[in-house]
Each structure stands twice: as structure tokens, then as C-alpha cells.
Amino acid sequence: RLALSGRRRRAVGGARSTVERILASVSAAAVRPSEVVRVLERSDPVLWVVGMAAASQAQRNRLRRALTIWRYVPAPVNGAQLIAAGVPPGPRVGDAVRASREALLDGRTTVEGALAYALDVAGKNGERV
């Protein structure tokens, strides 16, 4: 057993649960790419390497795709576009930008349809724009 201080013990324990979350996110084919990206973006890149080392071949392939492709997909719209289209500045703008990226990653919208999608999301998050 390692004799770790409270902070270090929590860090090691947190690392294990984070690696388990990473591996779980790439285990099921039904998990959407946006969910995998969300897990990765909320974790320390060092733990991506640990996850890769602990992963099965199928998990490694999906994790590699997430790290080399999905993570680099930019949001297809930006806040300025939404504000220009009538969405008032505020949290709805960021929510709609994030939702449009997730929808693009998951194949629920295209780059061409992303502005309309984001405007719909902004409208659902508050009064209609």
C-alpha cells in the first residue's frame, strides 16, 4: 500500500475513476461521439495515455478516433452569428454553440444546417428568437 497524503490520495483515486469513465465512454457503440469528447475535454490529457494503455483494441481504436478527429471538430456556428440572428447575448448563446457542435459530431445536423439548429436550441432555452 502507498502511504499518500489526503490530497495525493484523492488525486490518485480521482485518476482511477476518470480513466474508468474514459474507457466506459469508448466501450459502448451506442455512446455518441459528443459524449466521448465531453469526457475527454473534462479530463487531464495524462489520463488519456493511461486510458489508451489500459484499453482493449476496440476501445483504443475508438479512443484514437476521438483524440485525433472528433476532439478537433470546431463548433459550426459562433456567438456572433447567433447574436446577429437575434439571440440576445447571454448563456443561451454559449449553450446553442455547444449544442450545435455536439449535433454535428453526432450526425444530427450538418455544417449547412447548424445555424438553424443553434437558433432552434436558443429558442428552446428561452423565449423564441
N, C-alpha and C positions, 0 to 999 in steps of 0.2 A: 504494500500500500504506500502511496505517496502521502507525505505529510505536507499538505498545502494549506496556506492561509485562506481565510474566508473569501477574499476577492479572487484569488487564483483558483480556488476550488469551484467557485461559481463560473469562472471563465471556462474551465475545463468541462464542467457539466453542461454549460451552455453550448460549447463547441460540439459535444456529442449530440445533443438534441437538434442542433442546426444541421449537422451532417445527416442525421436521420430524416429531417424534413426535406433536405435536398434530394436524398435518394428516394424518398416516398414520392416527391413531385415528378420524378422521371420514371417511376416504376409502372404506373398505370397509363395505358394508351389513351384512356378517356380524359386524362388531365389535359387541360387546354395549355397551349404554349404560353399564353399570357400568365397563367398561374405559375409555371416553371420560372419564367423571367422574374415575376414578383418575388418568389422565394430567393432567387439568386441575388437580386438587387438589394435585398434586405440582409444579406449575409456577407461575412468577411471573405474576400477572394482567396485567402489562405485555405479556407474550409472547402472551397470548390476543388482544390487539389486533393484534399483528404477524401472528399466525396468521390472524386474520379478514381482514386486508388482503391477505395472500398467497393466500388460499383461492379455489377455484373457487366458482361459485354453489351447487353441490350441497354442497360442504364447508361453506360459510358457513351454509347452512340447517341442517345437522346440528349444527354448532358452536353456532349460535344456540339451538337446542333444548336442547343440553347446558348451555349457560350460563344459560338463563332458566328451564328446567324441571327437568331431571334433577339438576343440582347442588343443588337445594333440596329434594329428596325426603329427608325425615328417616328415620332408622332406625325401623322399625316396632315394635321392642322395645327395651328398655333393660336395663342390667345388673341393676338392682334386680328386675325381673321374672324374670330368669333365676336370680338367687340365691334369690328366693322360691320358685322352682320346683325348687330343689335343686342347681343348679350351684354348685360351690364357687368362691369368689372367686379370681380369677387370670386369666391370659392367655386361657383358654378363653372367658371371658365376653366380652371385647372381640372376639375372633375371631368368636364367634357373632353378636354385634350387627352387626359389619361384614358378615358373610355374609348376614344377613337383609336388610340394606339393598340389597346387590348383587342378591340374588334378587328383591327387589321391583322394582328398576329393570329387571331383565331379564325380568320376567314369569314367573319360576319359582315365585313364591309370591304370595299376596295379603296384605293387612293382617291379615285374619282368620286366615290360616294361618301367619303369621310366627312366632308364639311356638313352635308345634310345629316349624317348620322350624329355628329357632335352637336349640331343645333337641336336635334331631337332630344338628345340627352340633356342638354342645358335646359330645354323646355320642361322636361320631366322632373328636373331637380328644383323647380320653382315655377313661377308663372310662365306662361307661353311667351316666347320671343316673337 
